[in-house]
Amino acid sequence: MNDNFLMWEKYSYDKDNRTVLAKIIWLPPDPKNKAQWPRGTEFSLPVKFDILGQDESWSLVLKVLEPANRTSREVVMQIKFLVDHAPHHVLVPGNKFVFFDKAAEGIVIRAE
């Protein structure tokens, strides 16, 4: 079982933890980055938002909404923070983030 696997429904009822849409681009693996595409459709991974600086990282809960485009390595996902005390103000269109393991980068595209 994937250690990052979470049930989306468990986190769907938090009124203060808003959900937004993001475009994720999975980067091709290289010798320094062995990270793979996640298995499953719901998972949690740590990210760093550009607007917050490099010393601050937060875990996002991600839900795949459509199959990934294997050519462009892009996928649209619903995202939200794993914890309530996260900086929810950064979940606005245009804000960029990178996965902690450098496997992917993303951008918030729409608030819901």
N, C-alpha and C positions, 0 to 999 in steps of 0.2 A: 504494500500500500504506500502511496506517495505521502510523505510527511507533510507536504504543503497542501494536501487536499482538505477542503472545508465544505461544509454544507452551506450554500448561499442563503437558504431560507433561515438559517440560524441568525443571520445578520441583516435580514430584510426588514425587520420591524423597528429598527432604531430610528426614531423620528428625527433626532439631531444628527444622525450620520447619513448625510445625503449621498445619493448615487448619481454618477455622471457617466457619460460615454467618453471613451478614449480610443484613439487609434494606436495600436502597438505594432512596432516593426521589429521582428526577431532578427538579430544580427547573425551573419554566418559565423560558425565556430572557427576559431583559429588556434594555433598551438598554446596560446596563453589562456584562451577562453574555451573550455570544454563543455560549457553549458548547452543543454539541449532544449528543444521545444517542450513545454510542459505536457504531460499526459493528463487527459481529462478535460473537463470544461469549467471547473470551479476550483480555485486554488488561491493561496496567499503567498506573496513574495515581498521582500523589502525593496524599497525604491528611494531614490534621492531626487527631490524636486529642485530644478535649477534655481528657482526663486528663493529657496530656503538656504542655499549654500551647501558646500560639500561635507560639512561635519554633522549634518542632521539627516537621519533616514527614518522612514516610517513604513510599516507593513500595510499593503493594500490587499483587499479581497477582490479577486477578479473573476468575472464570469464571461465566458466566450459566447457571443451572440450569433456568430456566423462562422462557417469553416474558414480557416486561414488560407490566404492566397499563397500557394507554395512558390510561385514565381517571384512575387514582390515581397513575400514574407510578412505581409500585413494582415491584421485582424482587428475588427472592432469589438470592444469589450465594455461591459459595465464595470465600473470600479467604485470602491468606497474604502475608507480607512478601516482597519481591523479594530482599532480602539476608539473610544469616544473622545478622549482628550487630545486627539490629533489636530493638526492645523487645517481644519475644513475649509478655511478661506482660500486655500490654494487650488481648490477644485473648480477652477473657472476656465472657460475656453482659452486656448493659447498657451497655457502653462505646460512646460515640458518636464519630463522626468526620465530617469534611467534606472534600470533594474540594478540592484546592488551587485549582482554577479556579472554585470555588463552583457547579459544575454540578449537584452532588448532595450529599446527606448520607446517612449510614448509621448503623446500630447493629448491633453483634454480637448475634446471637440464639441461637446454639448452638455450643458447642465440639464438635468431632468426635473 
